[in-house]
Amino acid sequence: MSRLPITANYRRDGDDWAVVVRADGRELAATAPGLIAARLAADQFADEIAGRYADRTVVHLLDGDALAFSVAYLHTRAGLAPPAQRRREASNTHDQVIDA
């Protein structure tokens, strides 16, 4: 059988964490009291969705960003406070004209 790609997208929901797991046209969602609990829920959802697929890949995202999830999760596992999330600023147009 082919590989099943699965995404698990996390976001803060007040003091809790919300996670939505998507794959194969299905979507499962949960809210948990912490990031580790949300990750456990995501793993259970991935098992449920994967079903007949022996080979699967799960990508964990924090508001759509895999690196941000990894940083937050590793900080949490180490007992550290996750670093503050950086907001990406929209790029501004420039008034400068470059003459060729």
Contacts in CASP RR format, 6 or more apart in sequence:
PFRMAT RR
TARGET T0000
AUTHOR 0000-0000-0000
METHOD contacts of the structure
MODEL  1
MSRLPITANYRRDGDDWAVVVRADGRELAATAPGLIAARLAADQFADEIA
GRYADRTVVHLLDGDALAFSVAYLHTRAGLAPPAQRRREASNTHDQVIDA
1 52 0 8 1.000
1 53 0 8 1.000
1 54 0 8 1.000
1 55 0 8 1.000
2 53 0 8 1.000
2 55 0 8 1.000
3 53 0 8 1.000
3 55 0 8 1.000
3 56 0 8 1.000
3 57 0 8 1.000
4 23 0 8 1.000
4 24 0 8 1.000
4 49 0 8 1.000
4 50 0 8 1.000
4 53 0 8 1.000
4 55 0 8 1.000
4 56 0 8 1.000
4 57 0 8 1.000
5 23 0 8 1.000
5 56 0 8 1.000
5 57 0 8 1.000
5 59 0 8 1.000
6 21 0 8 1.000
6 22 0 8 1.000
6 23 0 8 1.000
6 46 0 8 1.000
6 49 0 8 1.000
6 50 0 8 1.000
6 56 0 8 1.000
6 57 0 8 1.000
6 58 0 8 1.000
6 59 0 8 1.000
7 21 0 8 1.000
7 22 0 8 1.000
7 23 0 8 1.000
7 58 0 8 1.000
7 59 0 8 1.000
7 61 0 8 1.000
8 19 0 8 1.000
8 20 0 8 1.000
8 21 0 8 1.000
8 39 0 8 1.000
8 42 0 8 1.000
8 45 0 8 1.000
8 46 0 8 1.000
8 58 0 8 1.000
8 59 0 8 1.000
8 60 0 8 1.000
8 61 0 8 1.000
9 19 0 8 1.000
9 20 0 8 1.000
9 22 0 8 1.000
9 61 0 8 1.000
9 62 0 8 1.000
9 63 0 8 1.000
9 64 0 8 1.000
10 17 0 8 1.000
10 18 0 8 1.000
10 19 0 8 1.000
10 35 0 8 1.000
10 38 0 8 1.000
10 39 0 8 1.000
10 42 0 8 1.000
10 60 0 8 1.000
10 61 0 8 1.000
10 62 0 8 1.000
10 63 0 8 1.000
10 69 0 8 1.000
11 17 0 8 1.000
11 18 0 8 1.000
11 62 0 8 1.000
11 63 0 8 1.000
12 18 0 8 1.000
13 31 0 8 1.000
15 33 0 8 1.000
16 31 0 8 1.000
16 32 0 8 1.000
16 33 0 8 1.000
16 34 0 8 1.000
17 31 0 8 1.000
17 32 0 8 1.000
17 33 0 8 1.000
17 34 0 8 1.000
17 35 0 8 1.000
17 37 0 8 1.000
17 38 0 8 1.000
18 29 0 8 1.000
18 30 0 8 1.000
18 31 0 8 1.000
18 38 0 8 1.000
19 29 0 8 1.000
19 30 0 8 1.000
19 31 0 8 1.000
19 32 0 8 1.000
19 38 0 8 1.000
19 39 0 8 1.000
19 41 0 8 1.000
19 42 0 8 1.000
19 45 0 8 1.000
20 27 0 8 1.000
20 28 0 8 1.000
20 29 0 8 1.000
21 27 0 8 1.000
21 28 0 8 1.000
21 29 0 8 1.000
21 42 0 8 1.000
21 45 0 8 1.000
21 46 0 8 1.000
21 49 0 8 1.000
23 46 0 8 1.000
23 49 0 8 1.000
23 50 0 8 1.000
23 56 0 8 1.000
24 49 0 8 1.000
24 53 0 8 1.000
26 49 0 8 1.000
28 45 0 8 1.000
28 48 0 8 1.000
28 49 0 8 1.000
30 38 0 8 1.000
30 41 0 8 1.000
30 42 0 8 1.000
30 45 0 8 1.000
31 38 0 8 1.000
32 38 0 8 1.000
32 40 0 8 1.000
32 41 0 8 1.000
34 76 0 8 1.000
35 72 0 8 1.000
35 73 0 8 1.000
35 76 0 8 1.000
35 82 0 8 1.000
36 73 0 8 1.000
36 76 0 8 1.000
36 77 0 8 1.000
39 60 0 8 1.000
39 73 0 8 1.000
42 58 0 8 1.000
42 60 0 8 1.000
43 58 0 8 1.000
46 56 0 8 1.000
46 58 0 8 1.000
50 56 0 8 1.000
59 66 0 8 1.000
60 66 0 8 1.000
60 69 0 8 1.000
60 70 0 8 1.000
60 73 0 8 1.000
61 68 0 8 1.000
61 69 0 8 1.000
62 68 0 8 1.000
62 69 0 8 1.000
62 72 0 8 1.000
62 85 0 8 1.000
63 85 0 8 1.000
68 85 0 8 1.000
71 82 0 8 1.000
71 83 0 8 1.000
72 82 0 8 1.000
72 83 0 8 1.000
75 81 0 8 1.000
75 82 0 8 1.000
75 83 0 8 1.000
76 82 0 8 1.000
END
